[in-house]
Amino acid sequence: MIVDRQGKVLVKDDAKKSQKFLYRTFLGRVLLKILTRPFVSRLVGKYKSGRASARGVKKFIAKNNIDMSDYEKREYLSFNDFFTRRIKDGARRIDDTPAHLIAPCDGKLSVYTADEKGVYPIKNSYYDIADLTGKENAAEFYGGTILVFRLTVDDFHRYSFFDGGTAEETVKIKGELHTVNPIAMERYKVFSKNAREYTLIHTDHVGDAVVAEIGALMVGKIVNSGKREFARGEEKGYFEFGGSTVIVVLGKGAVTIDGDILKNSADGNETKVRLGEKIGVKRAE
């Protein structure tokens, strides 16, 4: 389920009929072998960037109940022009309290803890933290906190730095493109199979961290800015069409996540959060 910060259930199951067909039927899984190939998403992305695709924007807004009041009011030249839309100034307040950990994007948040060997469970699978951080950085984050922000089609698809600091060069990993909906995790290790990018960053307040962007079914592109110096709340990049995920990996003992979010995750629920809002605090040294 997806719940808000007050514990109200917003969505019980957001898997679409098409996703259930693809991931829970034999024929669907046969089709997945083709659909999850990157060239398919590239072809779809190319169409979504063409002017003809703009005709579907109004229908998409209505079908997904997207509140457009937070966004710039203008004509969109293509579907991807709409999908990567910017918010109005002031529509997202960036909490600037230095000790506060903030959300880097709008999304549905789940929290996991890696063990002392860097392994953490999601649904029926065990993941290795090295798939997110790279083997060269993994040991630094053993026992650390993994924050998974799942973006769905109704979300604002730009993401920002959650603290000021400096960054190493972004690493790109080729892979498949499964949906990031929880339904896919029943059978596939999405975060270790999907195409993704990760960046080691050195933050001002919570030490080193890794930010990883996970590609997804029909995501045309992950677009990172490549900034090497940044301020809290400064844009890091965006996703083109499709659901997608931003993952933040923090070191052991670096932060304490807010209690409501921890409880929701323990209950198997995602918490709806927005860019810039407080989700935890820096632990006292």
Backbone as CSV, one residue per row, in Angstrom:
resi,resn,N_x,N_y,N_z,CA_x,CA_y,CA_z,C_x,C_y,C_z
1,MET,0.837,-1.196,0.000,0.000,0.000,0.000,0.875,1.252,0.000
2,ILE,0.299,2.338,-0.472,0.937,3.647,-0.401,0.163,4.472,0.617
3,VAL,0.863,5.021,1.612,0.209,5.808,2.654,0.857,7.184,2.729
4,ASP,0.135,8.160,3.318,0.717,9.486,3.496,1.379,9.584,4.864
5,ARG,1.910,10.756,5.197,2.660,10.905,6.444,1.761,10.810,7.677
6,GLN,0.464,10.900,7.483,-0.478,10.735,8.593,-1.005,9.310,8.706
7,GLY,-0.538,8.416,7.838,-0.953,7.019,7.890,-2.199,6.704,7.091
8,LYS,-2.733,7.687,6.361,-3.922,7.461,5.544,-3.550,6.662,4.302
9,VAL,-4.321,5.616,4.005,-4.063,4.800,2.821,-4.497,5.565,1.574
10,LEU,-3.562,5.759,0.649,-3.853,6.469,-0.587,-4.158,5.502,-1.724
11,VAL,-3.388,4.424,-1.812,-3.557,3.425,-2.864,-3.273,2.056,-2.269
12,LYS,-4.174,1.096,-2.505,-3.953,-0.262,-1.989,-3.070,-1.087,-2.910
13,ASP,-3.245,-0.923,-4.202,-2.453,-1.677,-5.183,-2.404,-0.856,-6.453
14,ASP,-1.201,-0.344,-6.798,-1.123,0.515,-7.985,-0.603,-0.210,-9.225
15,ALA,-0.542,-1.537,-9.165,-0.147,-2.298,-10.355,-1.282,-2.263,-11.377
16,LYS,-0.968,-1.911,-12.613,-1.972,-1.852,-13.675,-2.274,-3.256,-14.204
17,LYS,-3.398,-3.388,-14.889,-3.778,-4.686,-15.462,-2.698,-5.193,-16.408
18,SER,-2.104,-4.288,-17.168,-1.063,-4.699,-18.117,0.154,-5.246,-17.376
19,GLN,0.500,-4.641,-16.227,1.633,-5.124,-15.446,1.343,-6.492,-14.847
20,LYS,0.129,-6.691,-14.379,-0.245,-7.989,-13.820,-0.187,-9.072,-14.895
21,PHE,-0.609,-8.719,-16.109,-0.527,-9.674,-17.218,0.928,-10.031,-17.521
22,LEU,1.796,-9.020,-17.597,3.181,-9.249,-17.965,3.953,-10.050,-16.918
23,TYR,3.663,-9.813,-15.648,4.479,-10.404,-14.591,3.845,-11.617,-13.907
24,ARG,2.570,-11.883,-14.187,1.923,-12.991,-13.488,1.332,-14.043,-14.416
25,THR,1.598,-13.922,-15.724,1.127,-14.940,-16.660,2.295,-15.429,-17.506
26,PHE,2.177,-16.657,-17.989,3.248,-17.236,-18.807,3.465,-16.432,-20.083
27,LEU,2.361,-16.111,-20.796,2.482,-15.362,-22.046,3.095,-13.989,-21.787
28,GLY,2.682,-13.368,-20.685,3.227,-12.058,-20.349,4.726,-12.107,-20.146
29,ARG,5.213,-13.142,-19.460,6.651,-13.245,-19.207,7.431,-13.519,-20.490
30,VAL,6.782,-14.183,-21.459,7.415,-14.360,-22.771,7.585,-13.004,-23.452
31,LEU,6.540,-12.175,-23.396,6.611,-10.838,-24.000,7.639,-9.956,-23.306
32,LEU,7.800,-10.167,-21.997,8.754,-9.363,-21.242,10.174,-9.488,-21.779
33,LYS,10.499,-10.661,-22.308,11.851,-10.872,-22.823,12.180,-9.892,-23.945
34,ILE,11.123,-9.434,-24.633,11.305,-8.443,-25.693,11.160,-7.024,-25.134
35,LEU,10.117,-6.805,-24.358,9.790,-5.456,-23.898,10.840,-4.860,-22.980
36,THR,11.568,-5.717,-22.228,12.564,-5.194,-21.292,13.910,-4.911,-21.952
37,ARG,14.023,-5.186,-23.251,15.262,-4.869,-23.959,15.358,-3.350,-24.139
38,PRO,16.503,-2.752,-23.886,16.636,-1.296,-23.953,16.217,-0.670,-25.275
39,PHE,16.398,-1.385,-26.407,16.071,-0.775,-27.700,14.577,-0.471,-27.812
40,VAL,13.732,-1.269,-27.121,12.285,-1.013,-27.157,11.977,0.315,-26.480
41,SER,12.553,0.527,-25.299,12.331,1.778,-24.586,12.896,2.969,-25.355
42,ARG,14.017,2.746,-26.055,14.577,3.838,-26.860,13.636,4.227,-27.989
43,LEU,13.011,3.221,-28.634,12.064,3.506,-29.709,10.849,4.262,-29.192
44,VAL,10.321,3.804,-28.045,9.174,4.490,-27.441,9.563,5.912,-27.056
45,GLY,10.772,6.047,-26.473,11.244,7.369,-26.077,11.373,8.319,-27.253
46,LYS,11.807,7.783,-28.400,11.938,8.623,-29.591,10.577,9.150,-30.036
47,TYR,9.557,8.269,-30.000,8.212,8.719,-30.357,7.707,9.756,-29.354
48,LYS,7.944,9.504,-28.063,7.452,10.406,-27.011,8.110,11.784,-27.086
49,SER,9.231,11.878,-27.796,9.899,13.169,-27.946,9.462,13.903,-29.209
50,GLY,8.618,13.263,-30.033,8.125,13.879,-31.266,6.872,14.704,-31.037
51,ARG,6.617,15.636,-31.914,5.473,16.556,-31.750,4.139,15.811,-31.749
52,ALA,4.037,14.726,-32.512,2.760,14.001,-32.590,2.336,13.460,-31.232
53,SER,3.290,13.177,-30.363,2.964,12.593,-29.059,2.274,13.580,-28.123
54,ALA,2.366,14.870,-28.423,1.742,15.883,-27.562,0.229,15.735,-27.518
55,ARG,-0.350,15.087,-28.542,-1.802,14.917,-28.570,-2.315,14.082,-27.399
56,GLY,-1.448,13.255,-26.823,-1.898,12.382,-25.738,-1.762,12.970,-24.348
57,VAL,-1.269,14.202,-24.248,-0.977,14.770,-22.931,-2.242,14.982,-22.101
58,LYS,-3.258,15.611,-22.653,-4.470,15.915,-21.885,-5.156,14.640,-21.394
59,LYS,-5.217,13.636,-22.244,-5.831,12.363,-21.855,-5.031,11.708,-20.734
60,PHE,-3.705,11.773,-20.816,-2.845,11.178,-19.796,-3.050,11.873,-18.447
61,ILE,-3.157,13.188,-18.454,-3.388,13.951,-17.221,-4.689,13.523,-16.562
62,ALA,-5.749,13.410,-17.384,-7.061,13.031,-16.845,-7.062,11.594,-16.335
63,LYS,-6.466,10.675,-17.090,-6.457,9.259,-16.716,-5.719,9.024,-15.407
64,ASN,-4.656,9.785,-15.160,-3.829,9.569,-13.977,-4.081,10.578,-12.859
65,ASN,-5.147,11.374,-13.022,-5.558,12.335,-11.986,-4.391,13.212,-11.523
66,ILE,-3.649,13.767,-12.456,-2.489,14.586,-12.131,-2.929,16.015,-11.824
67,ASP,-2.556,16.500,-10.651,-2.851,17.874,-10.249,-1.805,18.787,-10.885
68,MET,-2.222,19.577,-11.857,-1.288,20.420,-12.598,-1.092,21.795,-11.960
69,SER,-1.721,22.044,-10.814,-1.638,23.373,-10.206,-0.227,23.719,-9.732
70,ASP,0.629,22.702,-9.499,1.998,22.960,-9.051,2.966,23.251,-10.191
71,TYR,2.499,23.111,-11.429,3.417,23.167,-12.563,3.230,24.419,-13.410
72,GLU,4.271,24.744,-14.148,4.210,25.875,-15.062,3.090,25.658,-16.082
73,LYS,2.324,26.679,-16.323,1.236,26.582,-17.288,1.757,27.008,-18.653
74,ARG,1.836,26.044,-19.569,2.342,26.344,-20.908,1.954,25.226,-21.865
75,GLU,2.183,25.469,-23.139,1.924,24.447,-24.151,3.101,23.486,-24.195
76,TYR,2.809,22.178,-24.227,3.876,21.172,-24.293,4.073,20.731,-25.738
77,LEU,5.337,20.676,-26.170,5.669,20.392,-27.559,5.719,18.905,-27.863
78,SER,5.826,18.066,-26.829,5.839,16.617,-26.990,5.442,16.008,-25.656
79,PHE,5.226,14.687,-25.656,4.878,14.033,-24.393,6.039,14.120,-23.409
80,ASN,7.271,13.943,-23.875,8.411,14.034,-22.953,8.623,15.453,-22.458
81,ASP,8.259,16.435,-23.257,8.310,17.822,-22.808,7.368,17.991,-21.611
82,PHE,6.201,17.366,-21.672,5.259,17.384,-20.550,5.788,16.559,-19.381
83,PHE,6.311,15.368,-19.666,6.717,14.446,-18.604,7.864,15.010,-17.770
84,THR,8.737,15.804,-18.400,9.865,16.395,-17.690,9.555,17.831,-17.262
85,ARG,8.288,18.156,-17.134,7.835,19.502,-16.785,8.457,19.981,-15.460
86,ARG,8.571,21.276,-15.355,9.111,21.882,-14.137,7.979,22.395,-13.244
87,ILE,8.243,22.437,-11.954,7.265,22.973,-11.023,7.406,24.492,-10.941
88,LYS,6.379,25.144,-10.433,6.431,26.582,-10.227,7.396,26.894,-9.089
89,ASP,7.968,28.088,-9.129,8.805,28.535,-8.025,7.991,28.512,-6.730
90,GLY,8.549,27.897,-5.700,7.871,27.850,-4.407,6.924,26.686,-4.227
91,ALA,6.729,25.869,-5.272,5.789,24.749,-5.161,6.337,23.620,-4.284
92,ARG,7.651,23.565,-4.118,8.281,22.613,-3.215,9.205,23.376,-2.277
93,ARG,8.923,23.312,-0.982,9.779,23.984,-0.005,10.944,23.074,0.355
94,ILE,12.162,23.562,0.200,13.351,22.800,0.557,13.708,23.096,2.011
95,ASP,13.548,22.113,2.888,13.910,22.269,4.297,15.418,22.518,4.369
96,ASP,15.806,23.686,4.906,17.230,24.034,4.915,17.890,23.868,6.275
97,THR,17.235,23.171,7.217,17.857,22.894,8.507,19.007,21.913,8.296
98,PRO,20.237,22.277,8.618,21.396,21.434,8.291,21.302,19.999,8.797
99,ALA,20.715,19.802,9.970,20.659,18.454,10.553,19.536,17.604,9.984
100,HIS,18.690,18.176,9.144,17.558,17.430,8.593,17.949,16.741,7.287
101,LEU,17.546,15.486,7.156,17.669,14.762,5.893,16.390,14.998,5.107
102,ILE,16.507,15.377,3.836,15.322,15.691,3.038,15.181,14.717,1.877
103,ALA,13.949,14.634,1.367,13.669,13.797,0.199,14.255,14.460,-1.046
104,PRO,14.947,13.700,-1.909,15.523,14.268,-3.127,14.527,14.398,-4.282
105,CYS,13.297,13.888,-4.075,12.317,13.879,-5.168,10.937,13.602,-4.595
106,ASP,9.916,13.783,-5.420,8.584,13.269,-5.111,8.633,11.756,-5.326
107,GLY,7.930,10.990,-4.502,7.920,9.549,-4.730,7.331,8.786,-3.573
108,LYS,7.391,7.474,-3.698,6.881,6.556,-2.682,8.090,5.900,-2.023
109,LEU,8.299,6.190,-0.734,9.537,5.851,-0.051,9.439,4.570,0.761
110,SER,10.449,3.705,0.590,10.647,2.523,1.430,12.063,2.577,1.984
111,VAL,12.255,2.026,3.191,13.554,2.078,3.861,14.038,0.662,4.170
112,TYR,15.312,0.397,3.907,15.916,-0.900,4.195,17.268,-0.676,4.875
113,THR,17.731,-1.693,5.595,19.037,-1.626,6.239,19.894,-2.781,5.753
114,ALA,21.100,-2.464,5.314,22.030,-3.500,4.876,22.697,-4.136,6.093
115,ASP,23.045,-5.411,5.997,23.762,-6.049,7.099,25.261,-5.767,6.976
116,GLU,26.042,-6.376,7.836,27.475,-6.083,7.867,28.234,-6.630,6.661
117,LYS,27.550,-7.372,5.792,28.147,-7.831,4.544,27.535,-7.123,3.343
118,GLY,26.667,-6.137,3.623,26.080,-5.352,2.543,24.876,-5.974,1.878
119,VAL,24.216,-6.926,2.553,23.051,-7.608,1.976,21.774,-7.074,2.632
120,TYR,20.730,-6.885,1.809,19.445,-6.428,2.356,18.301,-7.090,1.579
121,PRO,17.175,-7.381,2.270,16.069,-8.086,1.617,15.000,-7.139,1.077
122,ILE,14.452,-7.472,-0.095,13.253,-6.817,-0.623,12.355,-7.919,-1.174
123,LYS,11.153,-8.003,-0.627,10.202,-9.045,-0.997,10.864,-10.424,-0.899
124,ASN,10.922,-11.179,-2.017,11.433,-12.542,-1.954,12.913,-12.659,-2.312
125,SER,13.601,-11.533,-2.456,14.983,-11.560,-2.922,15.922,-10.875,-1.936
126,TYR,17.191,-11.250,-2.031,18.238,-10.570,-1.279,19.126,-9.823,-2.259
127,TYR,19.417,-8.582,-1.938,20.209,-7.723,-2.801,21.569,-7.445,-2.170
128,ASP,22.543,-7.198,-3.028,23.874,-6.810,-2.589,24.021,-5.304,-2.794
129,ILE,24.436,-4.615,-1.754,24.544,-3.163,-1.830,25.513,-2.717,-2.925
130,ALA,26.433,-3.604,-3.308,27.398,-3.276,-4.365,26.715,-3.007,-5.702
131,ASP,25.506,-3.561,-5.917,24.779,-3.307,-7.159,24.354,-1.850,-7.269
132,LEU,24.275,-1.159,-6.135,23.873,0.248,-6.109,25.069,1.184,-6.007
133,THR,26.081,0.764,-5.270,27.203,1.653,-4.972,28.427,1.394,-5.824
134,GLY,28.444,0.234,-6.528,29.650,-0.217,-7.183,30.516,-0.964,-6.184
135,LYS,31.206,-1.987,-6.634,32.027,-2.794,-5.735,33.108,-1.968,-5.061
136,GLU,33.574,-0.937,-5.756,34.663,-0.126,-5.225,34.249,0.691,-3.998
137,ASN,32.943,0.935,-3.841,32.456,1.752,-2.723,31.688,0.956,-1.670
138,ALA,31.355,-0.300,-1.969,30.387,-1.047,-1.174,30.738,-1.161,0.304
139,ALA,31.978,-1.494,0.629,32.351,-1.746,2.026,32.083,-0.548,2.925
140,GLU,32.157,0.645,2.370,31.916,1.863,3.145,30.474,1.946,3.632
141,PHE,29.565,1.203,2.978,28.149,1.316,3.301,27.554,0.047,3.917
142,TYR,28.403,-0.913,4.287,27.908,-2.100,4.984,27.233,-1.651,6.290
143,GLY,26.046,-2.191,6.552,25.285,-1.796,7.729,24.560,-0.476,7.566
144,GLY,24.594,0.081,6.359,24.005,1.390,6.115,22.521,1.361,5.793
145,THR,21.986,2.537,5.490,20.562,2.730,5.219,20.334,2.912,3.726
146,ILE,19.328,2.195,3.204,18.966,2.304,1.792,17.576,2.926,1.703
147,LEU,17.483,4.059,1.046,16.209,4.762,0.857,15.783,4.608,-0.601
148,VAL,14.638,3.987,-0.818,14.149,3.712,-2.167,12.946,4.608,-2.458
149,PHE,13.117,5.543,-3.375,12.053,6.468,-3.762,11.520,6.022,-5.131
150,ARG,10.342,5.418,-5.137,9.749,4.936,-6.387,8.864,6.033,-6.976
151,LEU,9.160,6.426,-8.205,8.377,7.448,-8.888,7.396,6.767,-9.832
152,THR,6.148,7.175,-9.781,5.137,6.665,-10.697,4.774,7.759,-11.702
153,VAL,3.958,7.414,-12.674,3.730,8.327,-13.807,3.098,9.657,-13.396
154,ASP,2.462,9.698,-12.230,1.820,10.935,-11.795,2.784,11.866,-11.062
155,ASP,4.011,11.407,-10.791,4.959,12.194,-10.003,5.717,13.213,-10.845
156,PHE,6.301,14.179,-10.151,7.267,15.129,-10.700,8.552,14.342,-10.936
157,HIS,9.036,14.287,-12.182,10.127,13.374,-12.525,11.502,14.024,-12.591
158,ARG,11.692,15.071,-11.828,13.020,15.653,-11.651,13.458,15.399,-10.213
159,TYR,14.762,15.205,-10.012,15.271,14.903,-8.680,16.445,15.817,-8.364
160,SER,16.682,16.030,-7.061,17.661,17.020,-6.612,18.628,16.416,-5.596
161,PHE,19.688,17.149,-5.290,20.617,16.743,-4.245,19.984,17.009,-2.878
162,PHE,20.111,16.063,-1.958,19.474,16.200,-0.645,20.346,16.965,0.350
163,ASP,21.569,17.314,-0.043,22.478,18.078,0.796,23.510,18.722,-0.110
164,GLY,24.222,19.706,0.399,25.301,20.292,-0.363,26.527,19.392,-0.338
165,GLY,27.446,19.620,-1.281,28.657,18.818,-1.277,29.325,18.762,-2.641
166,THR,30.112,17.696,-2.832,30.802,17.471,-4.099,30.547,16.047,-4.571
167,ALA,30.731,15.809,-5.863,30.415,14.504,-6.442,31.571,13.954,-7.262
168,GLU,31.688,12.628,-7.259,32.592,11.954,-8.162,31.878,11.776,-9.511
169,GLU,32.554,11.216,-10.464,31.958,11.027,-11.793,30.865,9.963,-11.740
170,THR,29.761,10.204,-12.425,28.648,9.258,-12.475,29.028,8.028,-13.296
171,VAL,28.652,6.860,-12.780,28.928,5.589,-13.445,27.631,5.051,-14.049
172,LYS,27.672,4.617,-15.298,26.504,4.075,-15.986,26.647,2.572,-16.162
173,ILE,25.563,1.833,-15.872,25.564,0.377,-16.002,24.441,-0.038,-16.939
174,LYS,24.772,-0.787,-17.985,23.763,-1.271,-18.916,22.976,-2.407,-18.278
175,GLY,21.729,-2.577,-18.698,20.913,-3.658,-18.154,19.556,-3.704,-18.804
176,GLU,18.665,-4.498,-18.216,17.303,-4.605,-18.714,16.471,-3.445,-18.189
177,LEU,15.182,-3.402,-18.568,14.317,-2.315,-18.123,12.959,-2.864,-17.695
178,HIS,12.936,-3.516,-16.522,11.675,-3.960,-15.943,10.960,-2.777,-15.309
179,THR,9.645,-2.904,-15.111,8.928,-1.917,-14.331,9.490,-1.915,-12.916
180,VAL,9.411,-0.764,-12.240,9.849,-0.695,-10.843,8.675,-0.862,-9.884
181,ASN,7.494,-1.163,-10.415,6.359,-1.466,-9.545,6.679,-2.707,-8.713
182,PRO,6.252,-2.749,-7.453,6.549,-3.919,-6.598,6.163,-5.261,-7.210
183,ILE,5.219,-5.271,-8.142,4.802,-6.531,-8.760,5.980,-7.218,-9.458
184,ALA,6.907,-6.427,-10.023,8.052,-7.014,-10.732,9.022,-7.689,-9.775
185,MET,9.069,-7.190,-8.532,10.018,-7.730,-7.557,9.593,-9.084,-7.000
186,GLU,8.375,-9.505,-7.348,7.935,-10.843,-6.945,8.755,-11.915,-7.655
187,ARG,9.327,-11.567,-8.819,10.013,-12.570,-9.641,11.412,-12.141,-10.086
188,TYR,11.656,-10.837,-10.188,12.922,-10.355,-10.736,13.659,-9.449,-9.744
189,LYS,14.993,-9.530,-9.725,15.816,-8.662,-8.890,16.050,-7.353,-9.664
190,VAL,15.043,-6.501,-9.606,14.991,-5.317,-10.460,16.198,-4.408,-10.265
191,PHE,16.595,-4.148,-9.017,17.651,-3.173,-8.773,19.037,-3.663,-9.173
192,SER,19.177,-4.981,-9.402,20.462,-5.485,-9.878,20.420,-5.868,-11.356
193,LYS,19.223,-5.940,-11.952,19.083,-6.280,-13.367,18.922,-5.048,-14.256
194,ASN,18.227,-4.014,-13.733,17.884,-2.872,-14.580,19.080,-1.976,-14.893
195,ALA,18.993,-1.294,-16.023,19.967,-0.259,-16.352,19.910,0.815,-15.266
196,ARG,21.076,1.334,-14.884,21.099,2.286,-13.786,22.363,3.135,-13.837
197,GLU,22.352,4.210,-13.057,23.513,5.069,-12.899,23.712,5.317,-11.407
198,TYR,24.966,5.462,-10.988,25.191,5.801,-9.589,26.309,6.814,-9.461
199,THR,26.215,7.637,-8.398,27.181,8.695,-8.148,27.574,8.688,-6.677
200,LEU,28.853,8.597,-6.397,29.349,8.749,-5.028,29.444,10.240,-4.735
201,ILE,28.791,10.683,-3.652,28.841,12.095,-3.287,29.393,12.262,-1.872
202,HIS,30.018,13.395,-1.640,30.577,13.741,-0.333,29.746,14.908,0.197
203,THR,28.882,14.630,1.158,27.921,15.639,1.602,28.469,16.495,2.737
204,ASP,27.824,17.622,2.938,28.252,18.555,3.984,27.903,18.081,5.389
205,HIS,26.835,17.256,5.520,26.322,16.969,6.862,26.169,15.493,7.220
206,VAL,26.084,14.582,6.253,25.863,13.171,6.603,26.925,12.246,6.000
207,GLY,28.086,12.799,5.709,29.183,11.982,5.214,29.003,11.570,3.760
208,ASP,29.715,10.527,3.368,29.600,10.031,1.999,28.272,9.317,1.791
209,ALA,27.764,9.389,0.576,26.515,8.719,0.204,26.602,8.359,-1.267
210,VAL,25.740,7.457,-1.680,25.612,7.133,-3.094,24.177,7.411,-3.520
211,VAL,24.024,8.084,-4.641,22.708,8.304,-5.235,22.652,7.498,-6.526
212,ALA,21.667,6.596,-6.624,21.525,5.750,-7.814,20.176,6.006,-8.465
213,GLU,20.176,6.105,-9.789,18.937,6.233,-10.554,18.719,4.932,-11.320
214,ILE,17.532,4.371,-11.178,17.222,3.082,-11.789,16.296,3.291,-12.983
215,GLY,16.705,2.823,-14.139,15.843,2.895,-15.311,14.686,1.917,-15.176
216,ALA,13.648,2.089,-15.961,12.472,1.232,-15.853,11.825,1.037,-17.213
217,LEU,10.856,0.137,-17.247,10.146,-0.185,-18.480,9.605,1.077,-19.135
218,MET,9.983,1.300,-20.374,9.557,2.437,-21.183,10.104,3.780,-20.704
219,VAL,11.164,3.757,-19.869,11.867,4.998,-19.566,12.821,5.282,-20.716
220,GLY,12.612,6.390,-21.414,13.457,6.686,-22.559,14.886,6.993,-22.169
221,LYS,15.087,7.637,-21.010,16.432,8.080,-20.682,16.516,8.548,-19.235
222,ILE,17.696,8.312,-18.627,18.065,8.962,-17.372,18.994,10.100,-17.757
223,VAL,18.679,11.316,-17.331,19.489,12.482,-17.706,20.066,13.113,-16.450
224,ASN,21.351,12.878,-16.187,22.022,13.474,-15.046,22.812,14.706,-15.474
225,SER,22.877,15.685,-14.569,23.549,16.946,-14.880,25.062,16.814,-14.902
226,GLY,25.608,15.859,-14.146,27.054,15.709,-14.077,27.741,16.753,-13.213
227,LYS,26.978,17.458,-12.378,27.564,18.500,-11.526,28.543,17.887,-10.531
228,ARG,29.664,18.549,-10.320,30.667,18.065,-9.374,30.622,18.826,-8.054
229,GLU,29.983,19.987,-8.039,29.722,20.734,-6.812,28.259,21.139,-6.827
230,PHE,27.609,21.096,-5.658,26.166,21.337,-5.644,25.707,21.827,-4.281
231,ALA,24.536,22.441,-4.276,23.903,22.921,-3.052,22.676,22.077,-2.748
232,ARG,22.247,22.068,-1.518,21.027,21.353,-1.122,19.854,21.851,-1.959
233,GLY,19.094,20.922,-2.524,17.931,21.266,-3.324,18.221,21.571,-4.773
234,GLU,19.498,21.613,-5.159,19.855,21.877,-6.560,19.548,20.649,-7.410
235,GLU,19.001,20.870,-8.601,18.593,19.747,-9.450,19.783,18.884,-9.856
236,LYS,19.608,17.561,-9.741,20.637,16.602,-10.156,20.349,16.035,-11.533
237,GLY,19.037,15.845,-11.847,18.692,15.285,-13.146,17.222,14.996,-13.261
238,TYR,16.856,14.226,-14.299,15.447,13.887,-14.509,15.330,12.600,-15.317
239,PHE,14.123,12.013,-15.269,13.784,10.837,-16.062,12.845,11.255,-17.177
240,GLU,13.015,10.660,-18.351,11.995,10.797,-19.376,10.938,9.721,-19.135
241,PHE,10.011,9.520,-20.078,8.768,8.791,-19.809,8.947,7.435,-19.135
242,GLY,8.087,7.175,-18.163,8.011,5.876,-17.497,8.192,5.996,-15.997
243,GLY,7.797,4.972,-15.277,8.063,4.929,-13.845,9.553,4.746,-13.631
244,SER,10.054,5.138,-12.502,11.488,5.084,-12.267,11.775,5.206,-10.773
245,THR,13.052,5.093,-10.382,13.394,5.043,-8.968,14.695,5.782,-8.702
246,VAL,14.709,6.529,-7.594,15.930,7.137,-7.069,16.241,6.434,-5.758
247,ILE,17.485,5.980,-5.606,17.904,5.305,-4.376,19.051,6.080,-3.752
248,VAL,18.942,6.322,-2.444,20.009,6.971,-1.679,20.561,5.955,-0.691
249,VAL,21.882,5.754,-0.713,22.547,4.841,0.215,23.408,5.675,1.163
250,LEU,23.156,5.508,2.469,23.865,6.271,3.491,24.667,5.338,4.384
251,GLY,25.732,5.848,4.972,26.596,5.033,5.807,25.939,4.617,7.110
252,LYS,26.490,3.588,7.724,25.992,3.078,9.003,26.026,4.179,10.062
253,GLY,24.882,4.400,10.707,24.809,5.374,11.783,24.773,6.821,11.357
254,ALA,24.644,7.085,10.055,24.685,8.472,9.582,23.413,9.242,9.910
255,VAL,22.261,8.570,9.836,20.977,9.260,10.020,20.004,8.404,10.827
256,THR,18.984,9.066,11.358,17.827,8.395,11.950,16.611,8.783,11.118
257,ILE,15.983,7.807,10.492,14.815,8.080,9.651,13.589,8.300,10.535
258,ASP,12.704,9.197,10.116,11.503,9.510,10.896,10.694,8.255,11.192
259,GLY,10.108,8.221,12.396,9.422,7.032,12.886,8.255,6.569,12.041
260,ASP,7.474,7.502,11.496,6.309,7.100,10.704,6.742,6.369,9.433
261,ILE,7.858,6.819,8.840,8.356,6.183,7.622,8.896,4.795,7.937
262,LEU,9.623,4.664,9.059,10.143,3.362,9.466,9.023,2.378,9.739
263,LYS,7.965,2.843,10.417,6.833,1.953,10.720,6.155,1.494,9.437
264,ASN,5.932,2.426,8.521,5.290,2.061,7.256,6.124,1.018,6.506
265,SER,7.428,1.218,6.452,8.292,0.267,5.766,8.268,-1.100,6.445
266,ALA,8.281,-1.105,7.778,8.229,-2.371,8.521,6.938,-3.122,8.233
267,ASP,5.865,-2.368,7.957,4.561,-2.969,7.645,4.429,-3.327,6.168
268,GLY,5.475,-3.077,5.393,5.441,-3.380,3.964,4.773,-2.317,3.118
269,ASN,4.645,-1.108,3.650,3.975,-0.025,2.947,4.965,1.057,2.516
270,GLU,4.640,1.749,1.434,5.430,2.879,0.970,4.820,4.174,1.498
271,THR,5.683,5.159,1.778,5.232,6.456,2.275,5.366,7.498,1.183
272,LYS,4.280,8.194,0.889,4.323,9.243,-0.133,5.032,10.471,0.433
273,VAL,6.100,10.905,-0.240,6.853,12.082,0.193,7.033,13.023,-0.993
274,ARG,7.443,14.261,-0.658,7.661,15.254,-1.714,9.064,15.836,-1.600
275,LEU,9.571,16.254,-2.718,10.888,16.862,-2.798,11.059,17.933,-1.724
276,GLY,12.151,17.829,-0.971,12.500,18.874,-0.016,11.976,18.693,1.386
277,GLU,11.064,17.740,1.601,10.509,17.586,2.949,11.415,16.741,3.836
278,LYS,11.360,16.990,5.130,12.183,16.266,6.101,11.724,14.821,6.179
279,ILE,12.714,13.898,6.123,12.401,12.464,6.276,13.262,11.813,7.360
280,GLY,14.176,12.605,7.945,15.037,12.060,8.996,15.948,13.126,9.539
281,VAL,16.850,12.722,10.450,17.793,13.674,11.041,19.184,13.042,11.096
282,LYS,20.191,13.887,11.070,21.557,13.450,11.245,21.733,12.947,12.671
283,ARG,22.377,11.798,12.821,22.632,11.290,14.164,23.741,12.089,14.839
284,ALA,23.578,12.279,16.157,24.580,13.048,16.895,25.907,12.294,16.907
285,GLU,26.989,13.011,16.787,28.314,12.389,16.758,28.808,12.108,18.176
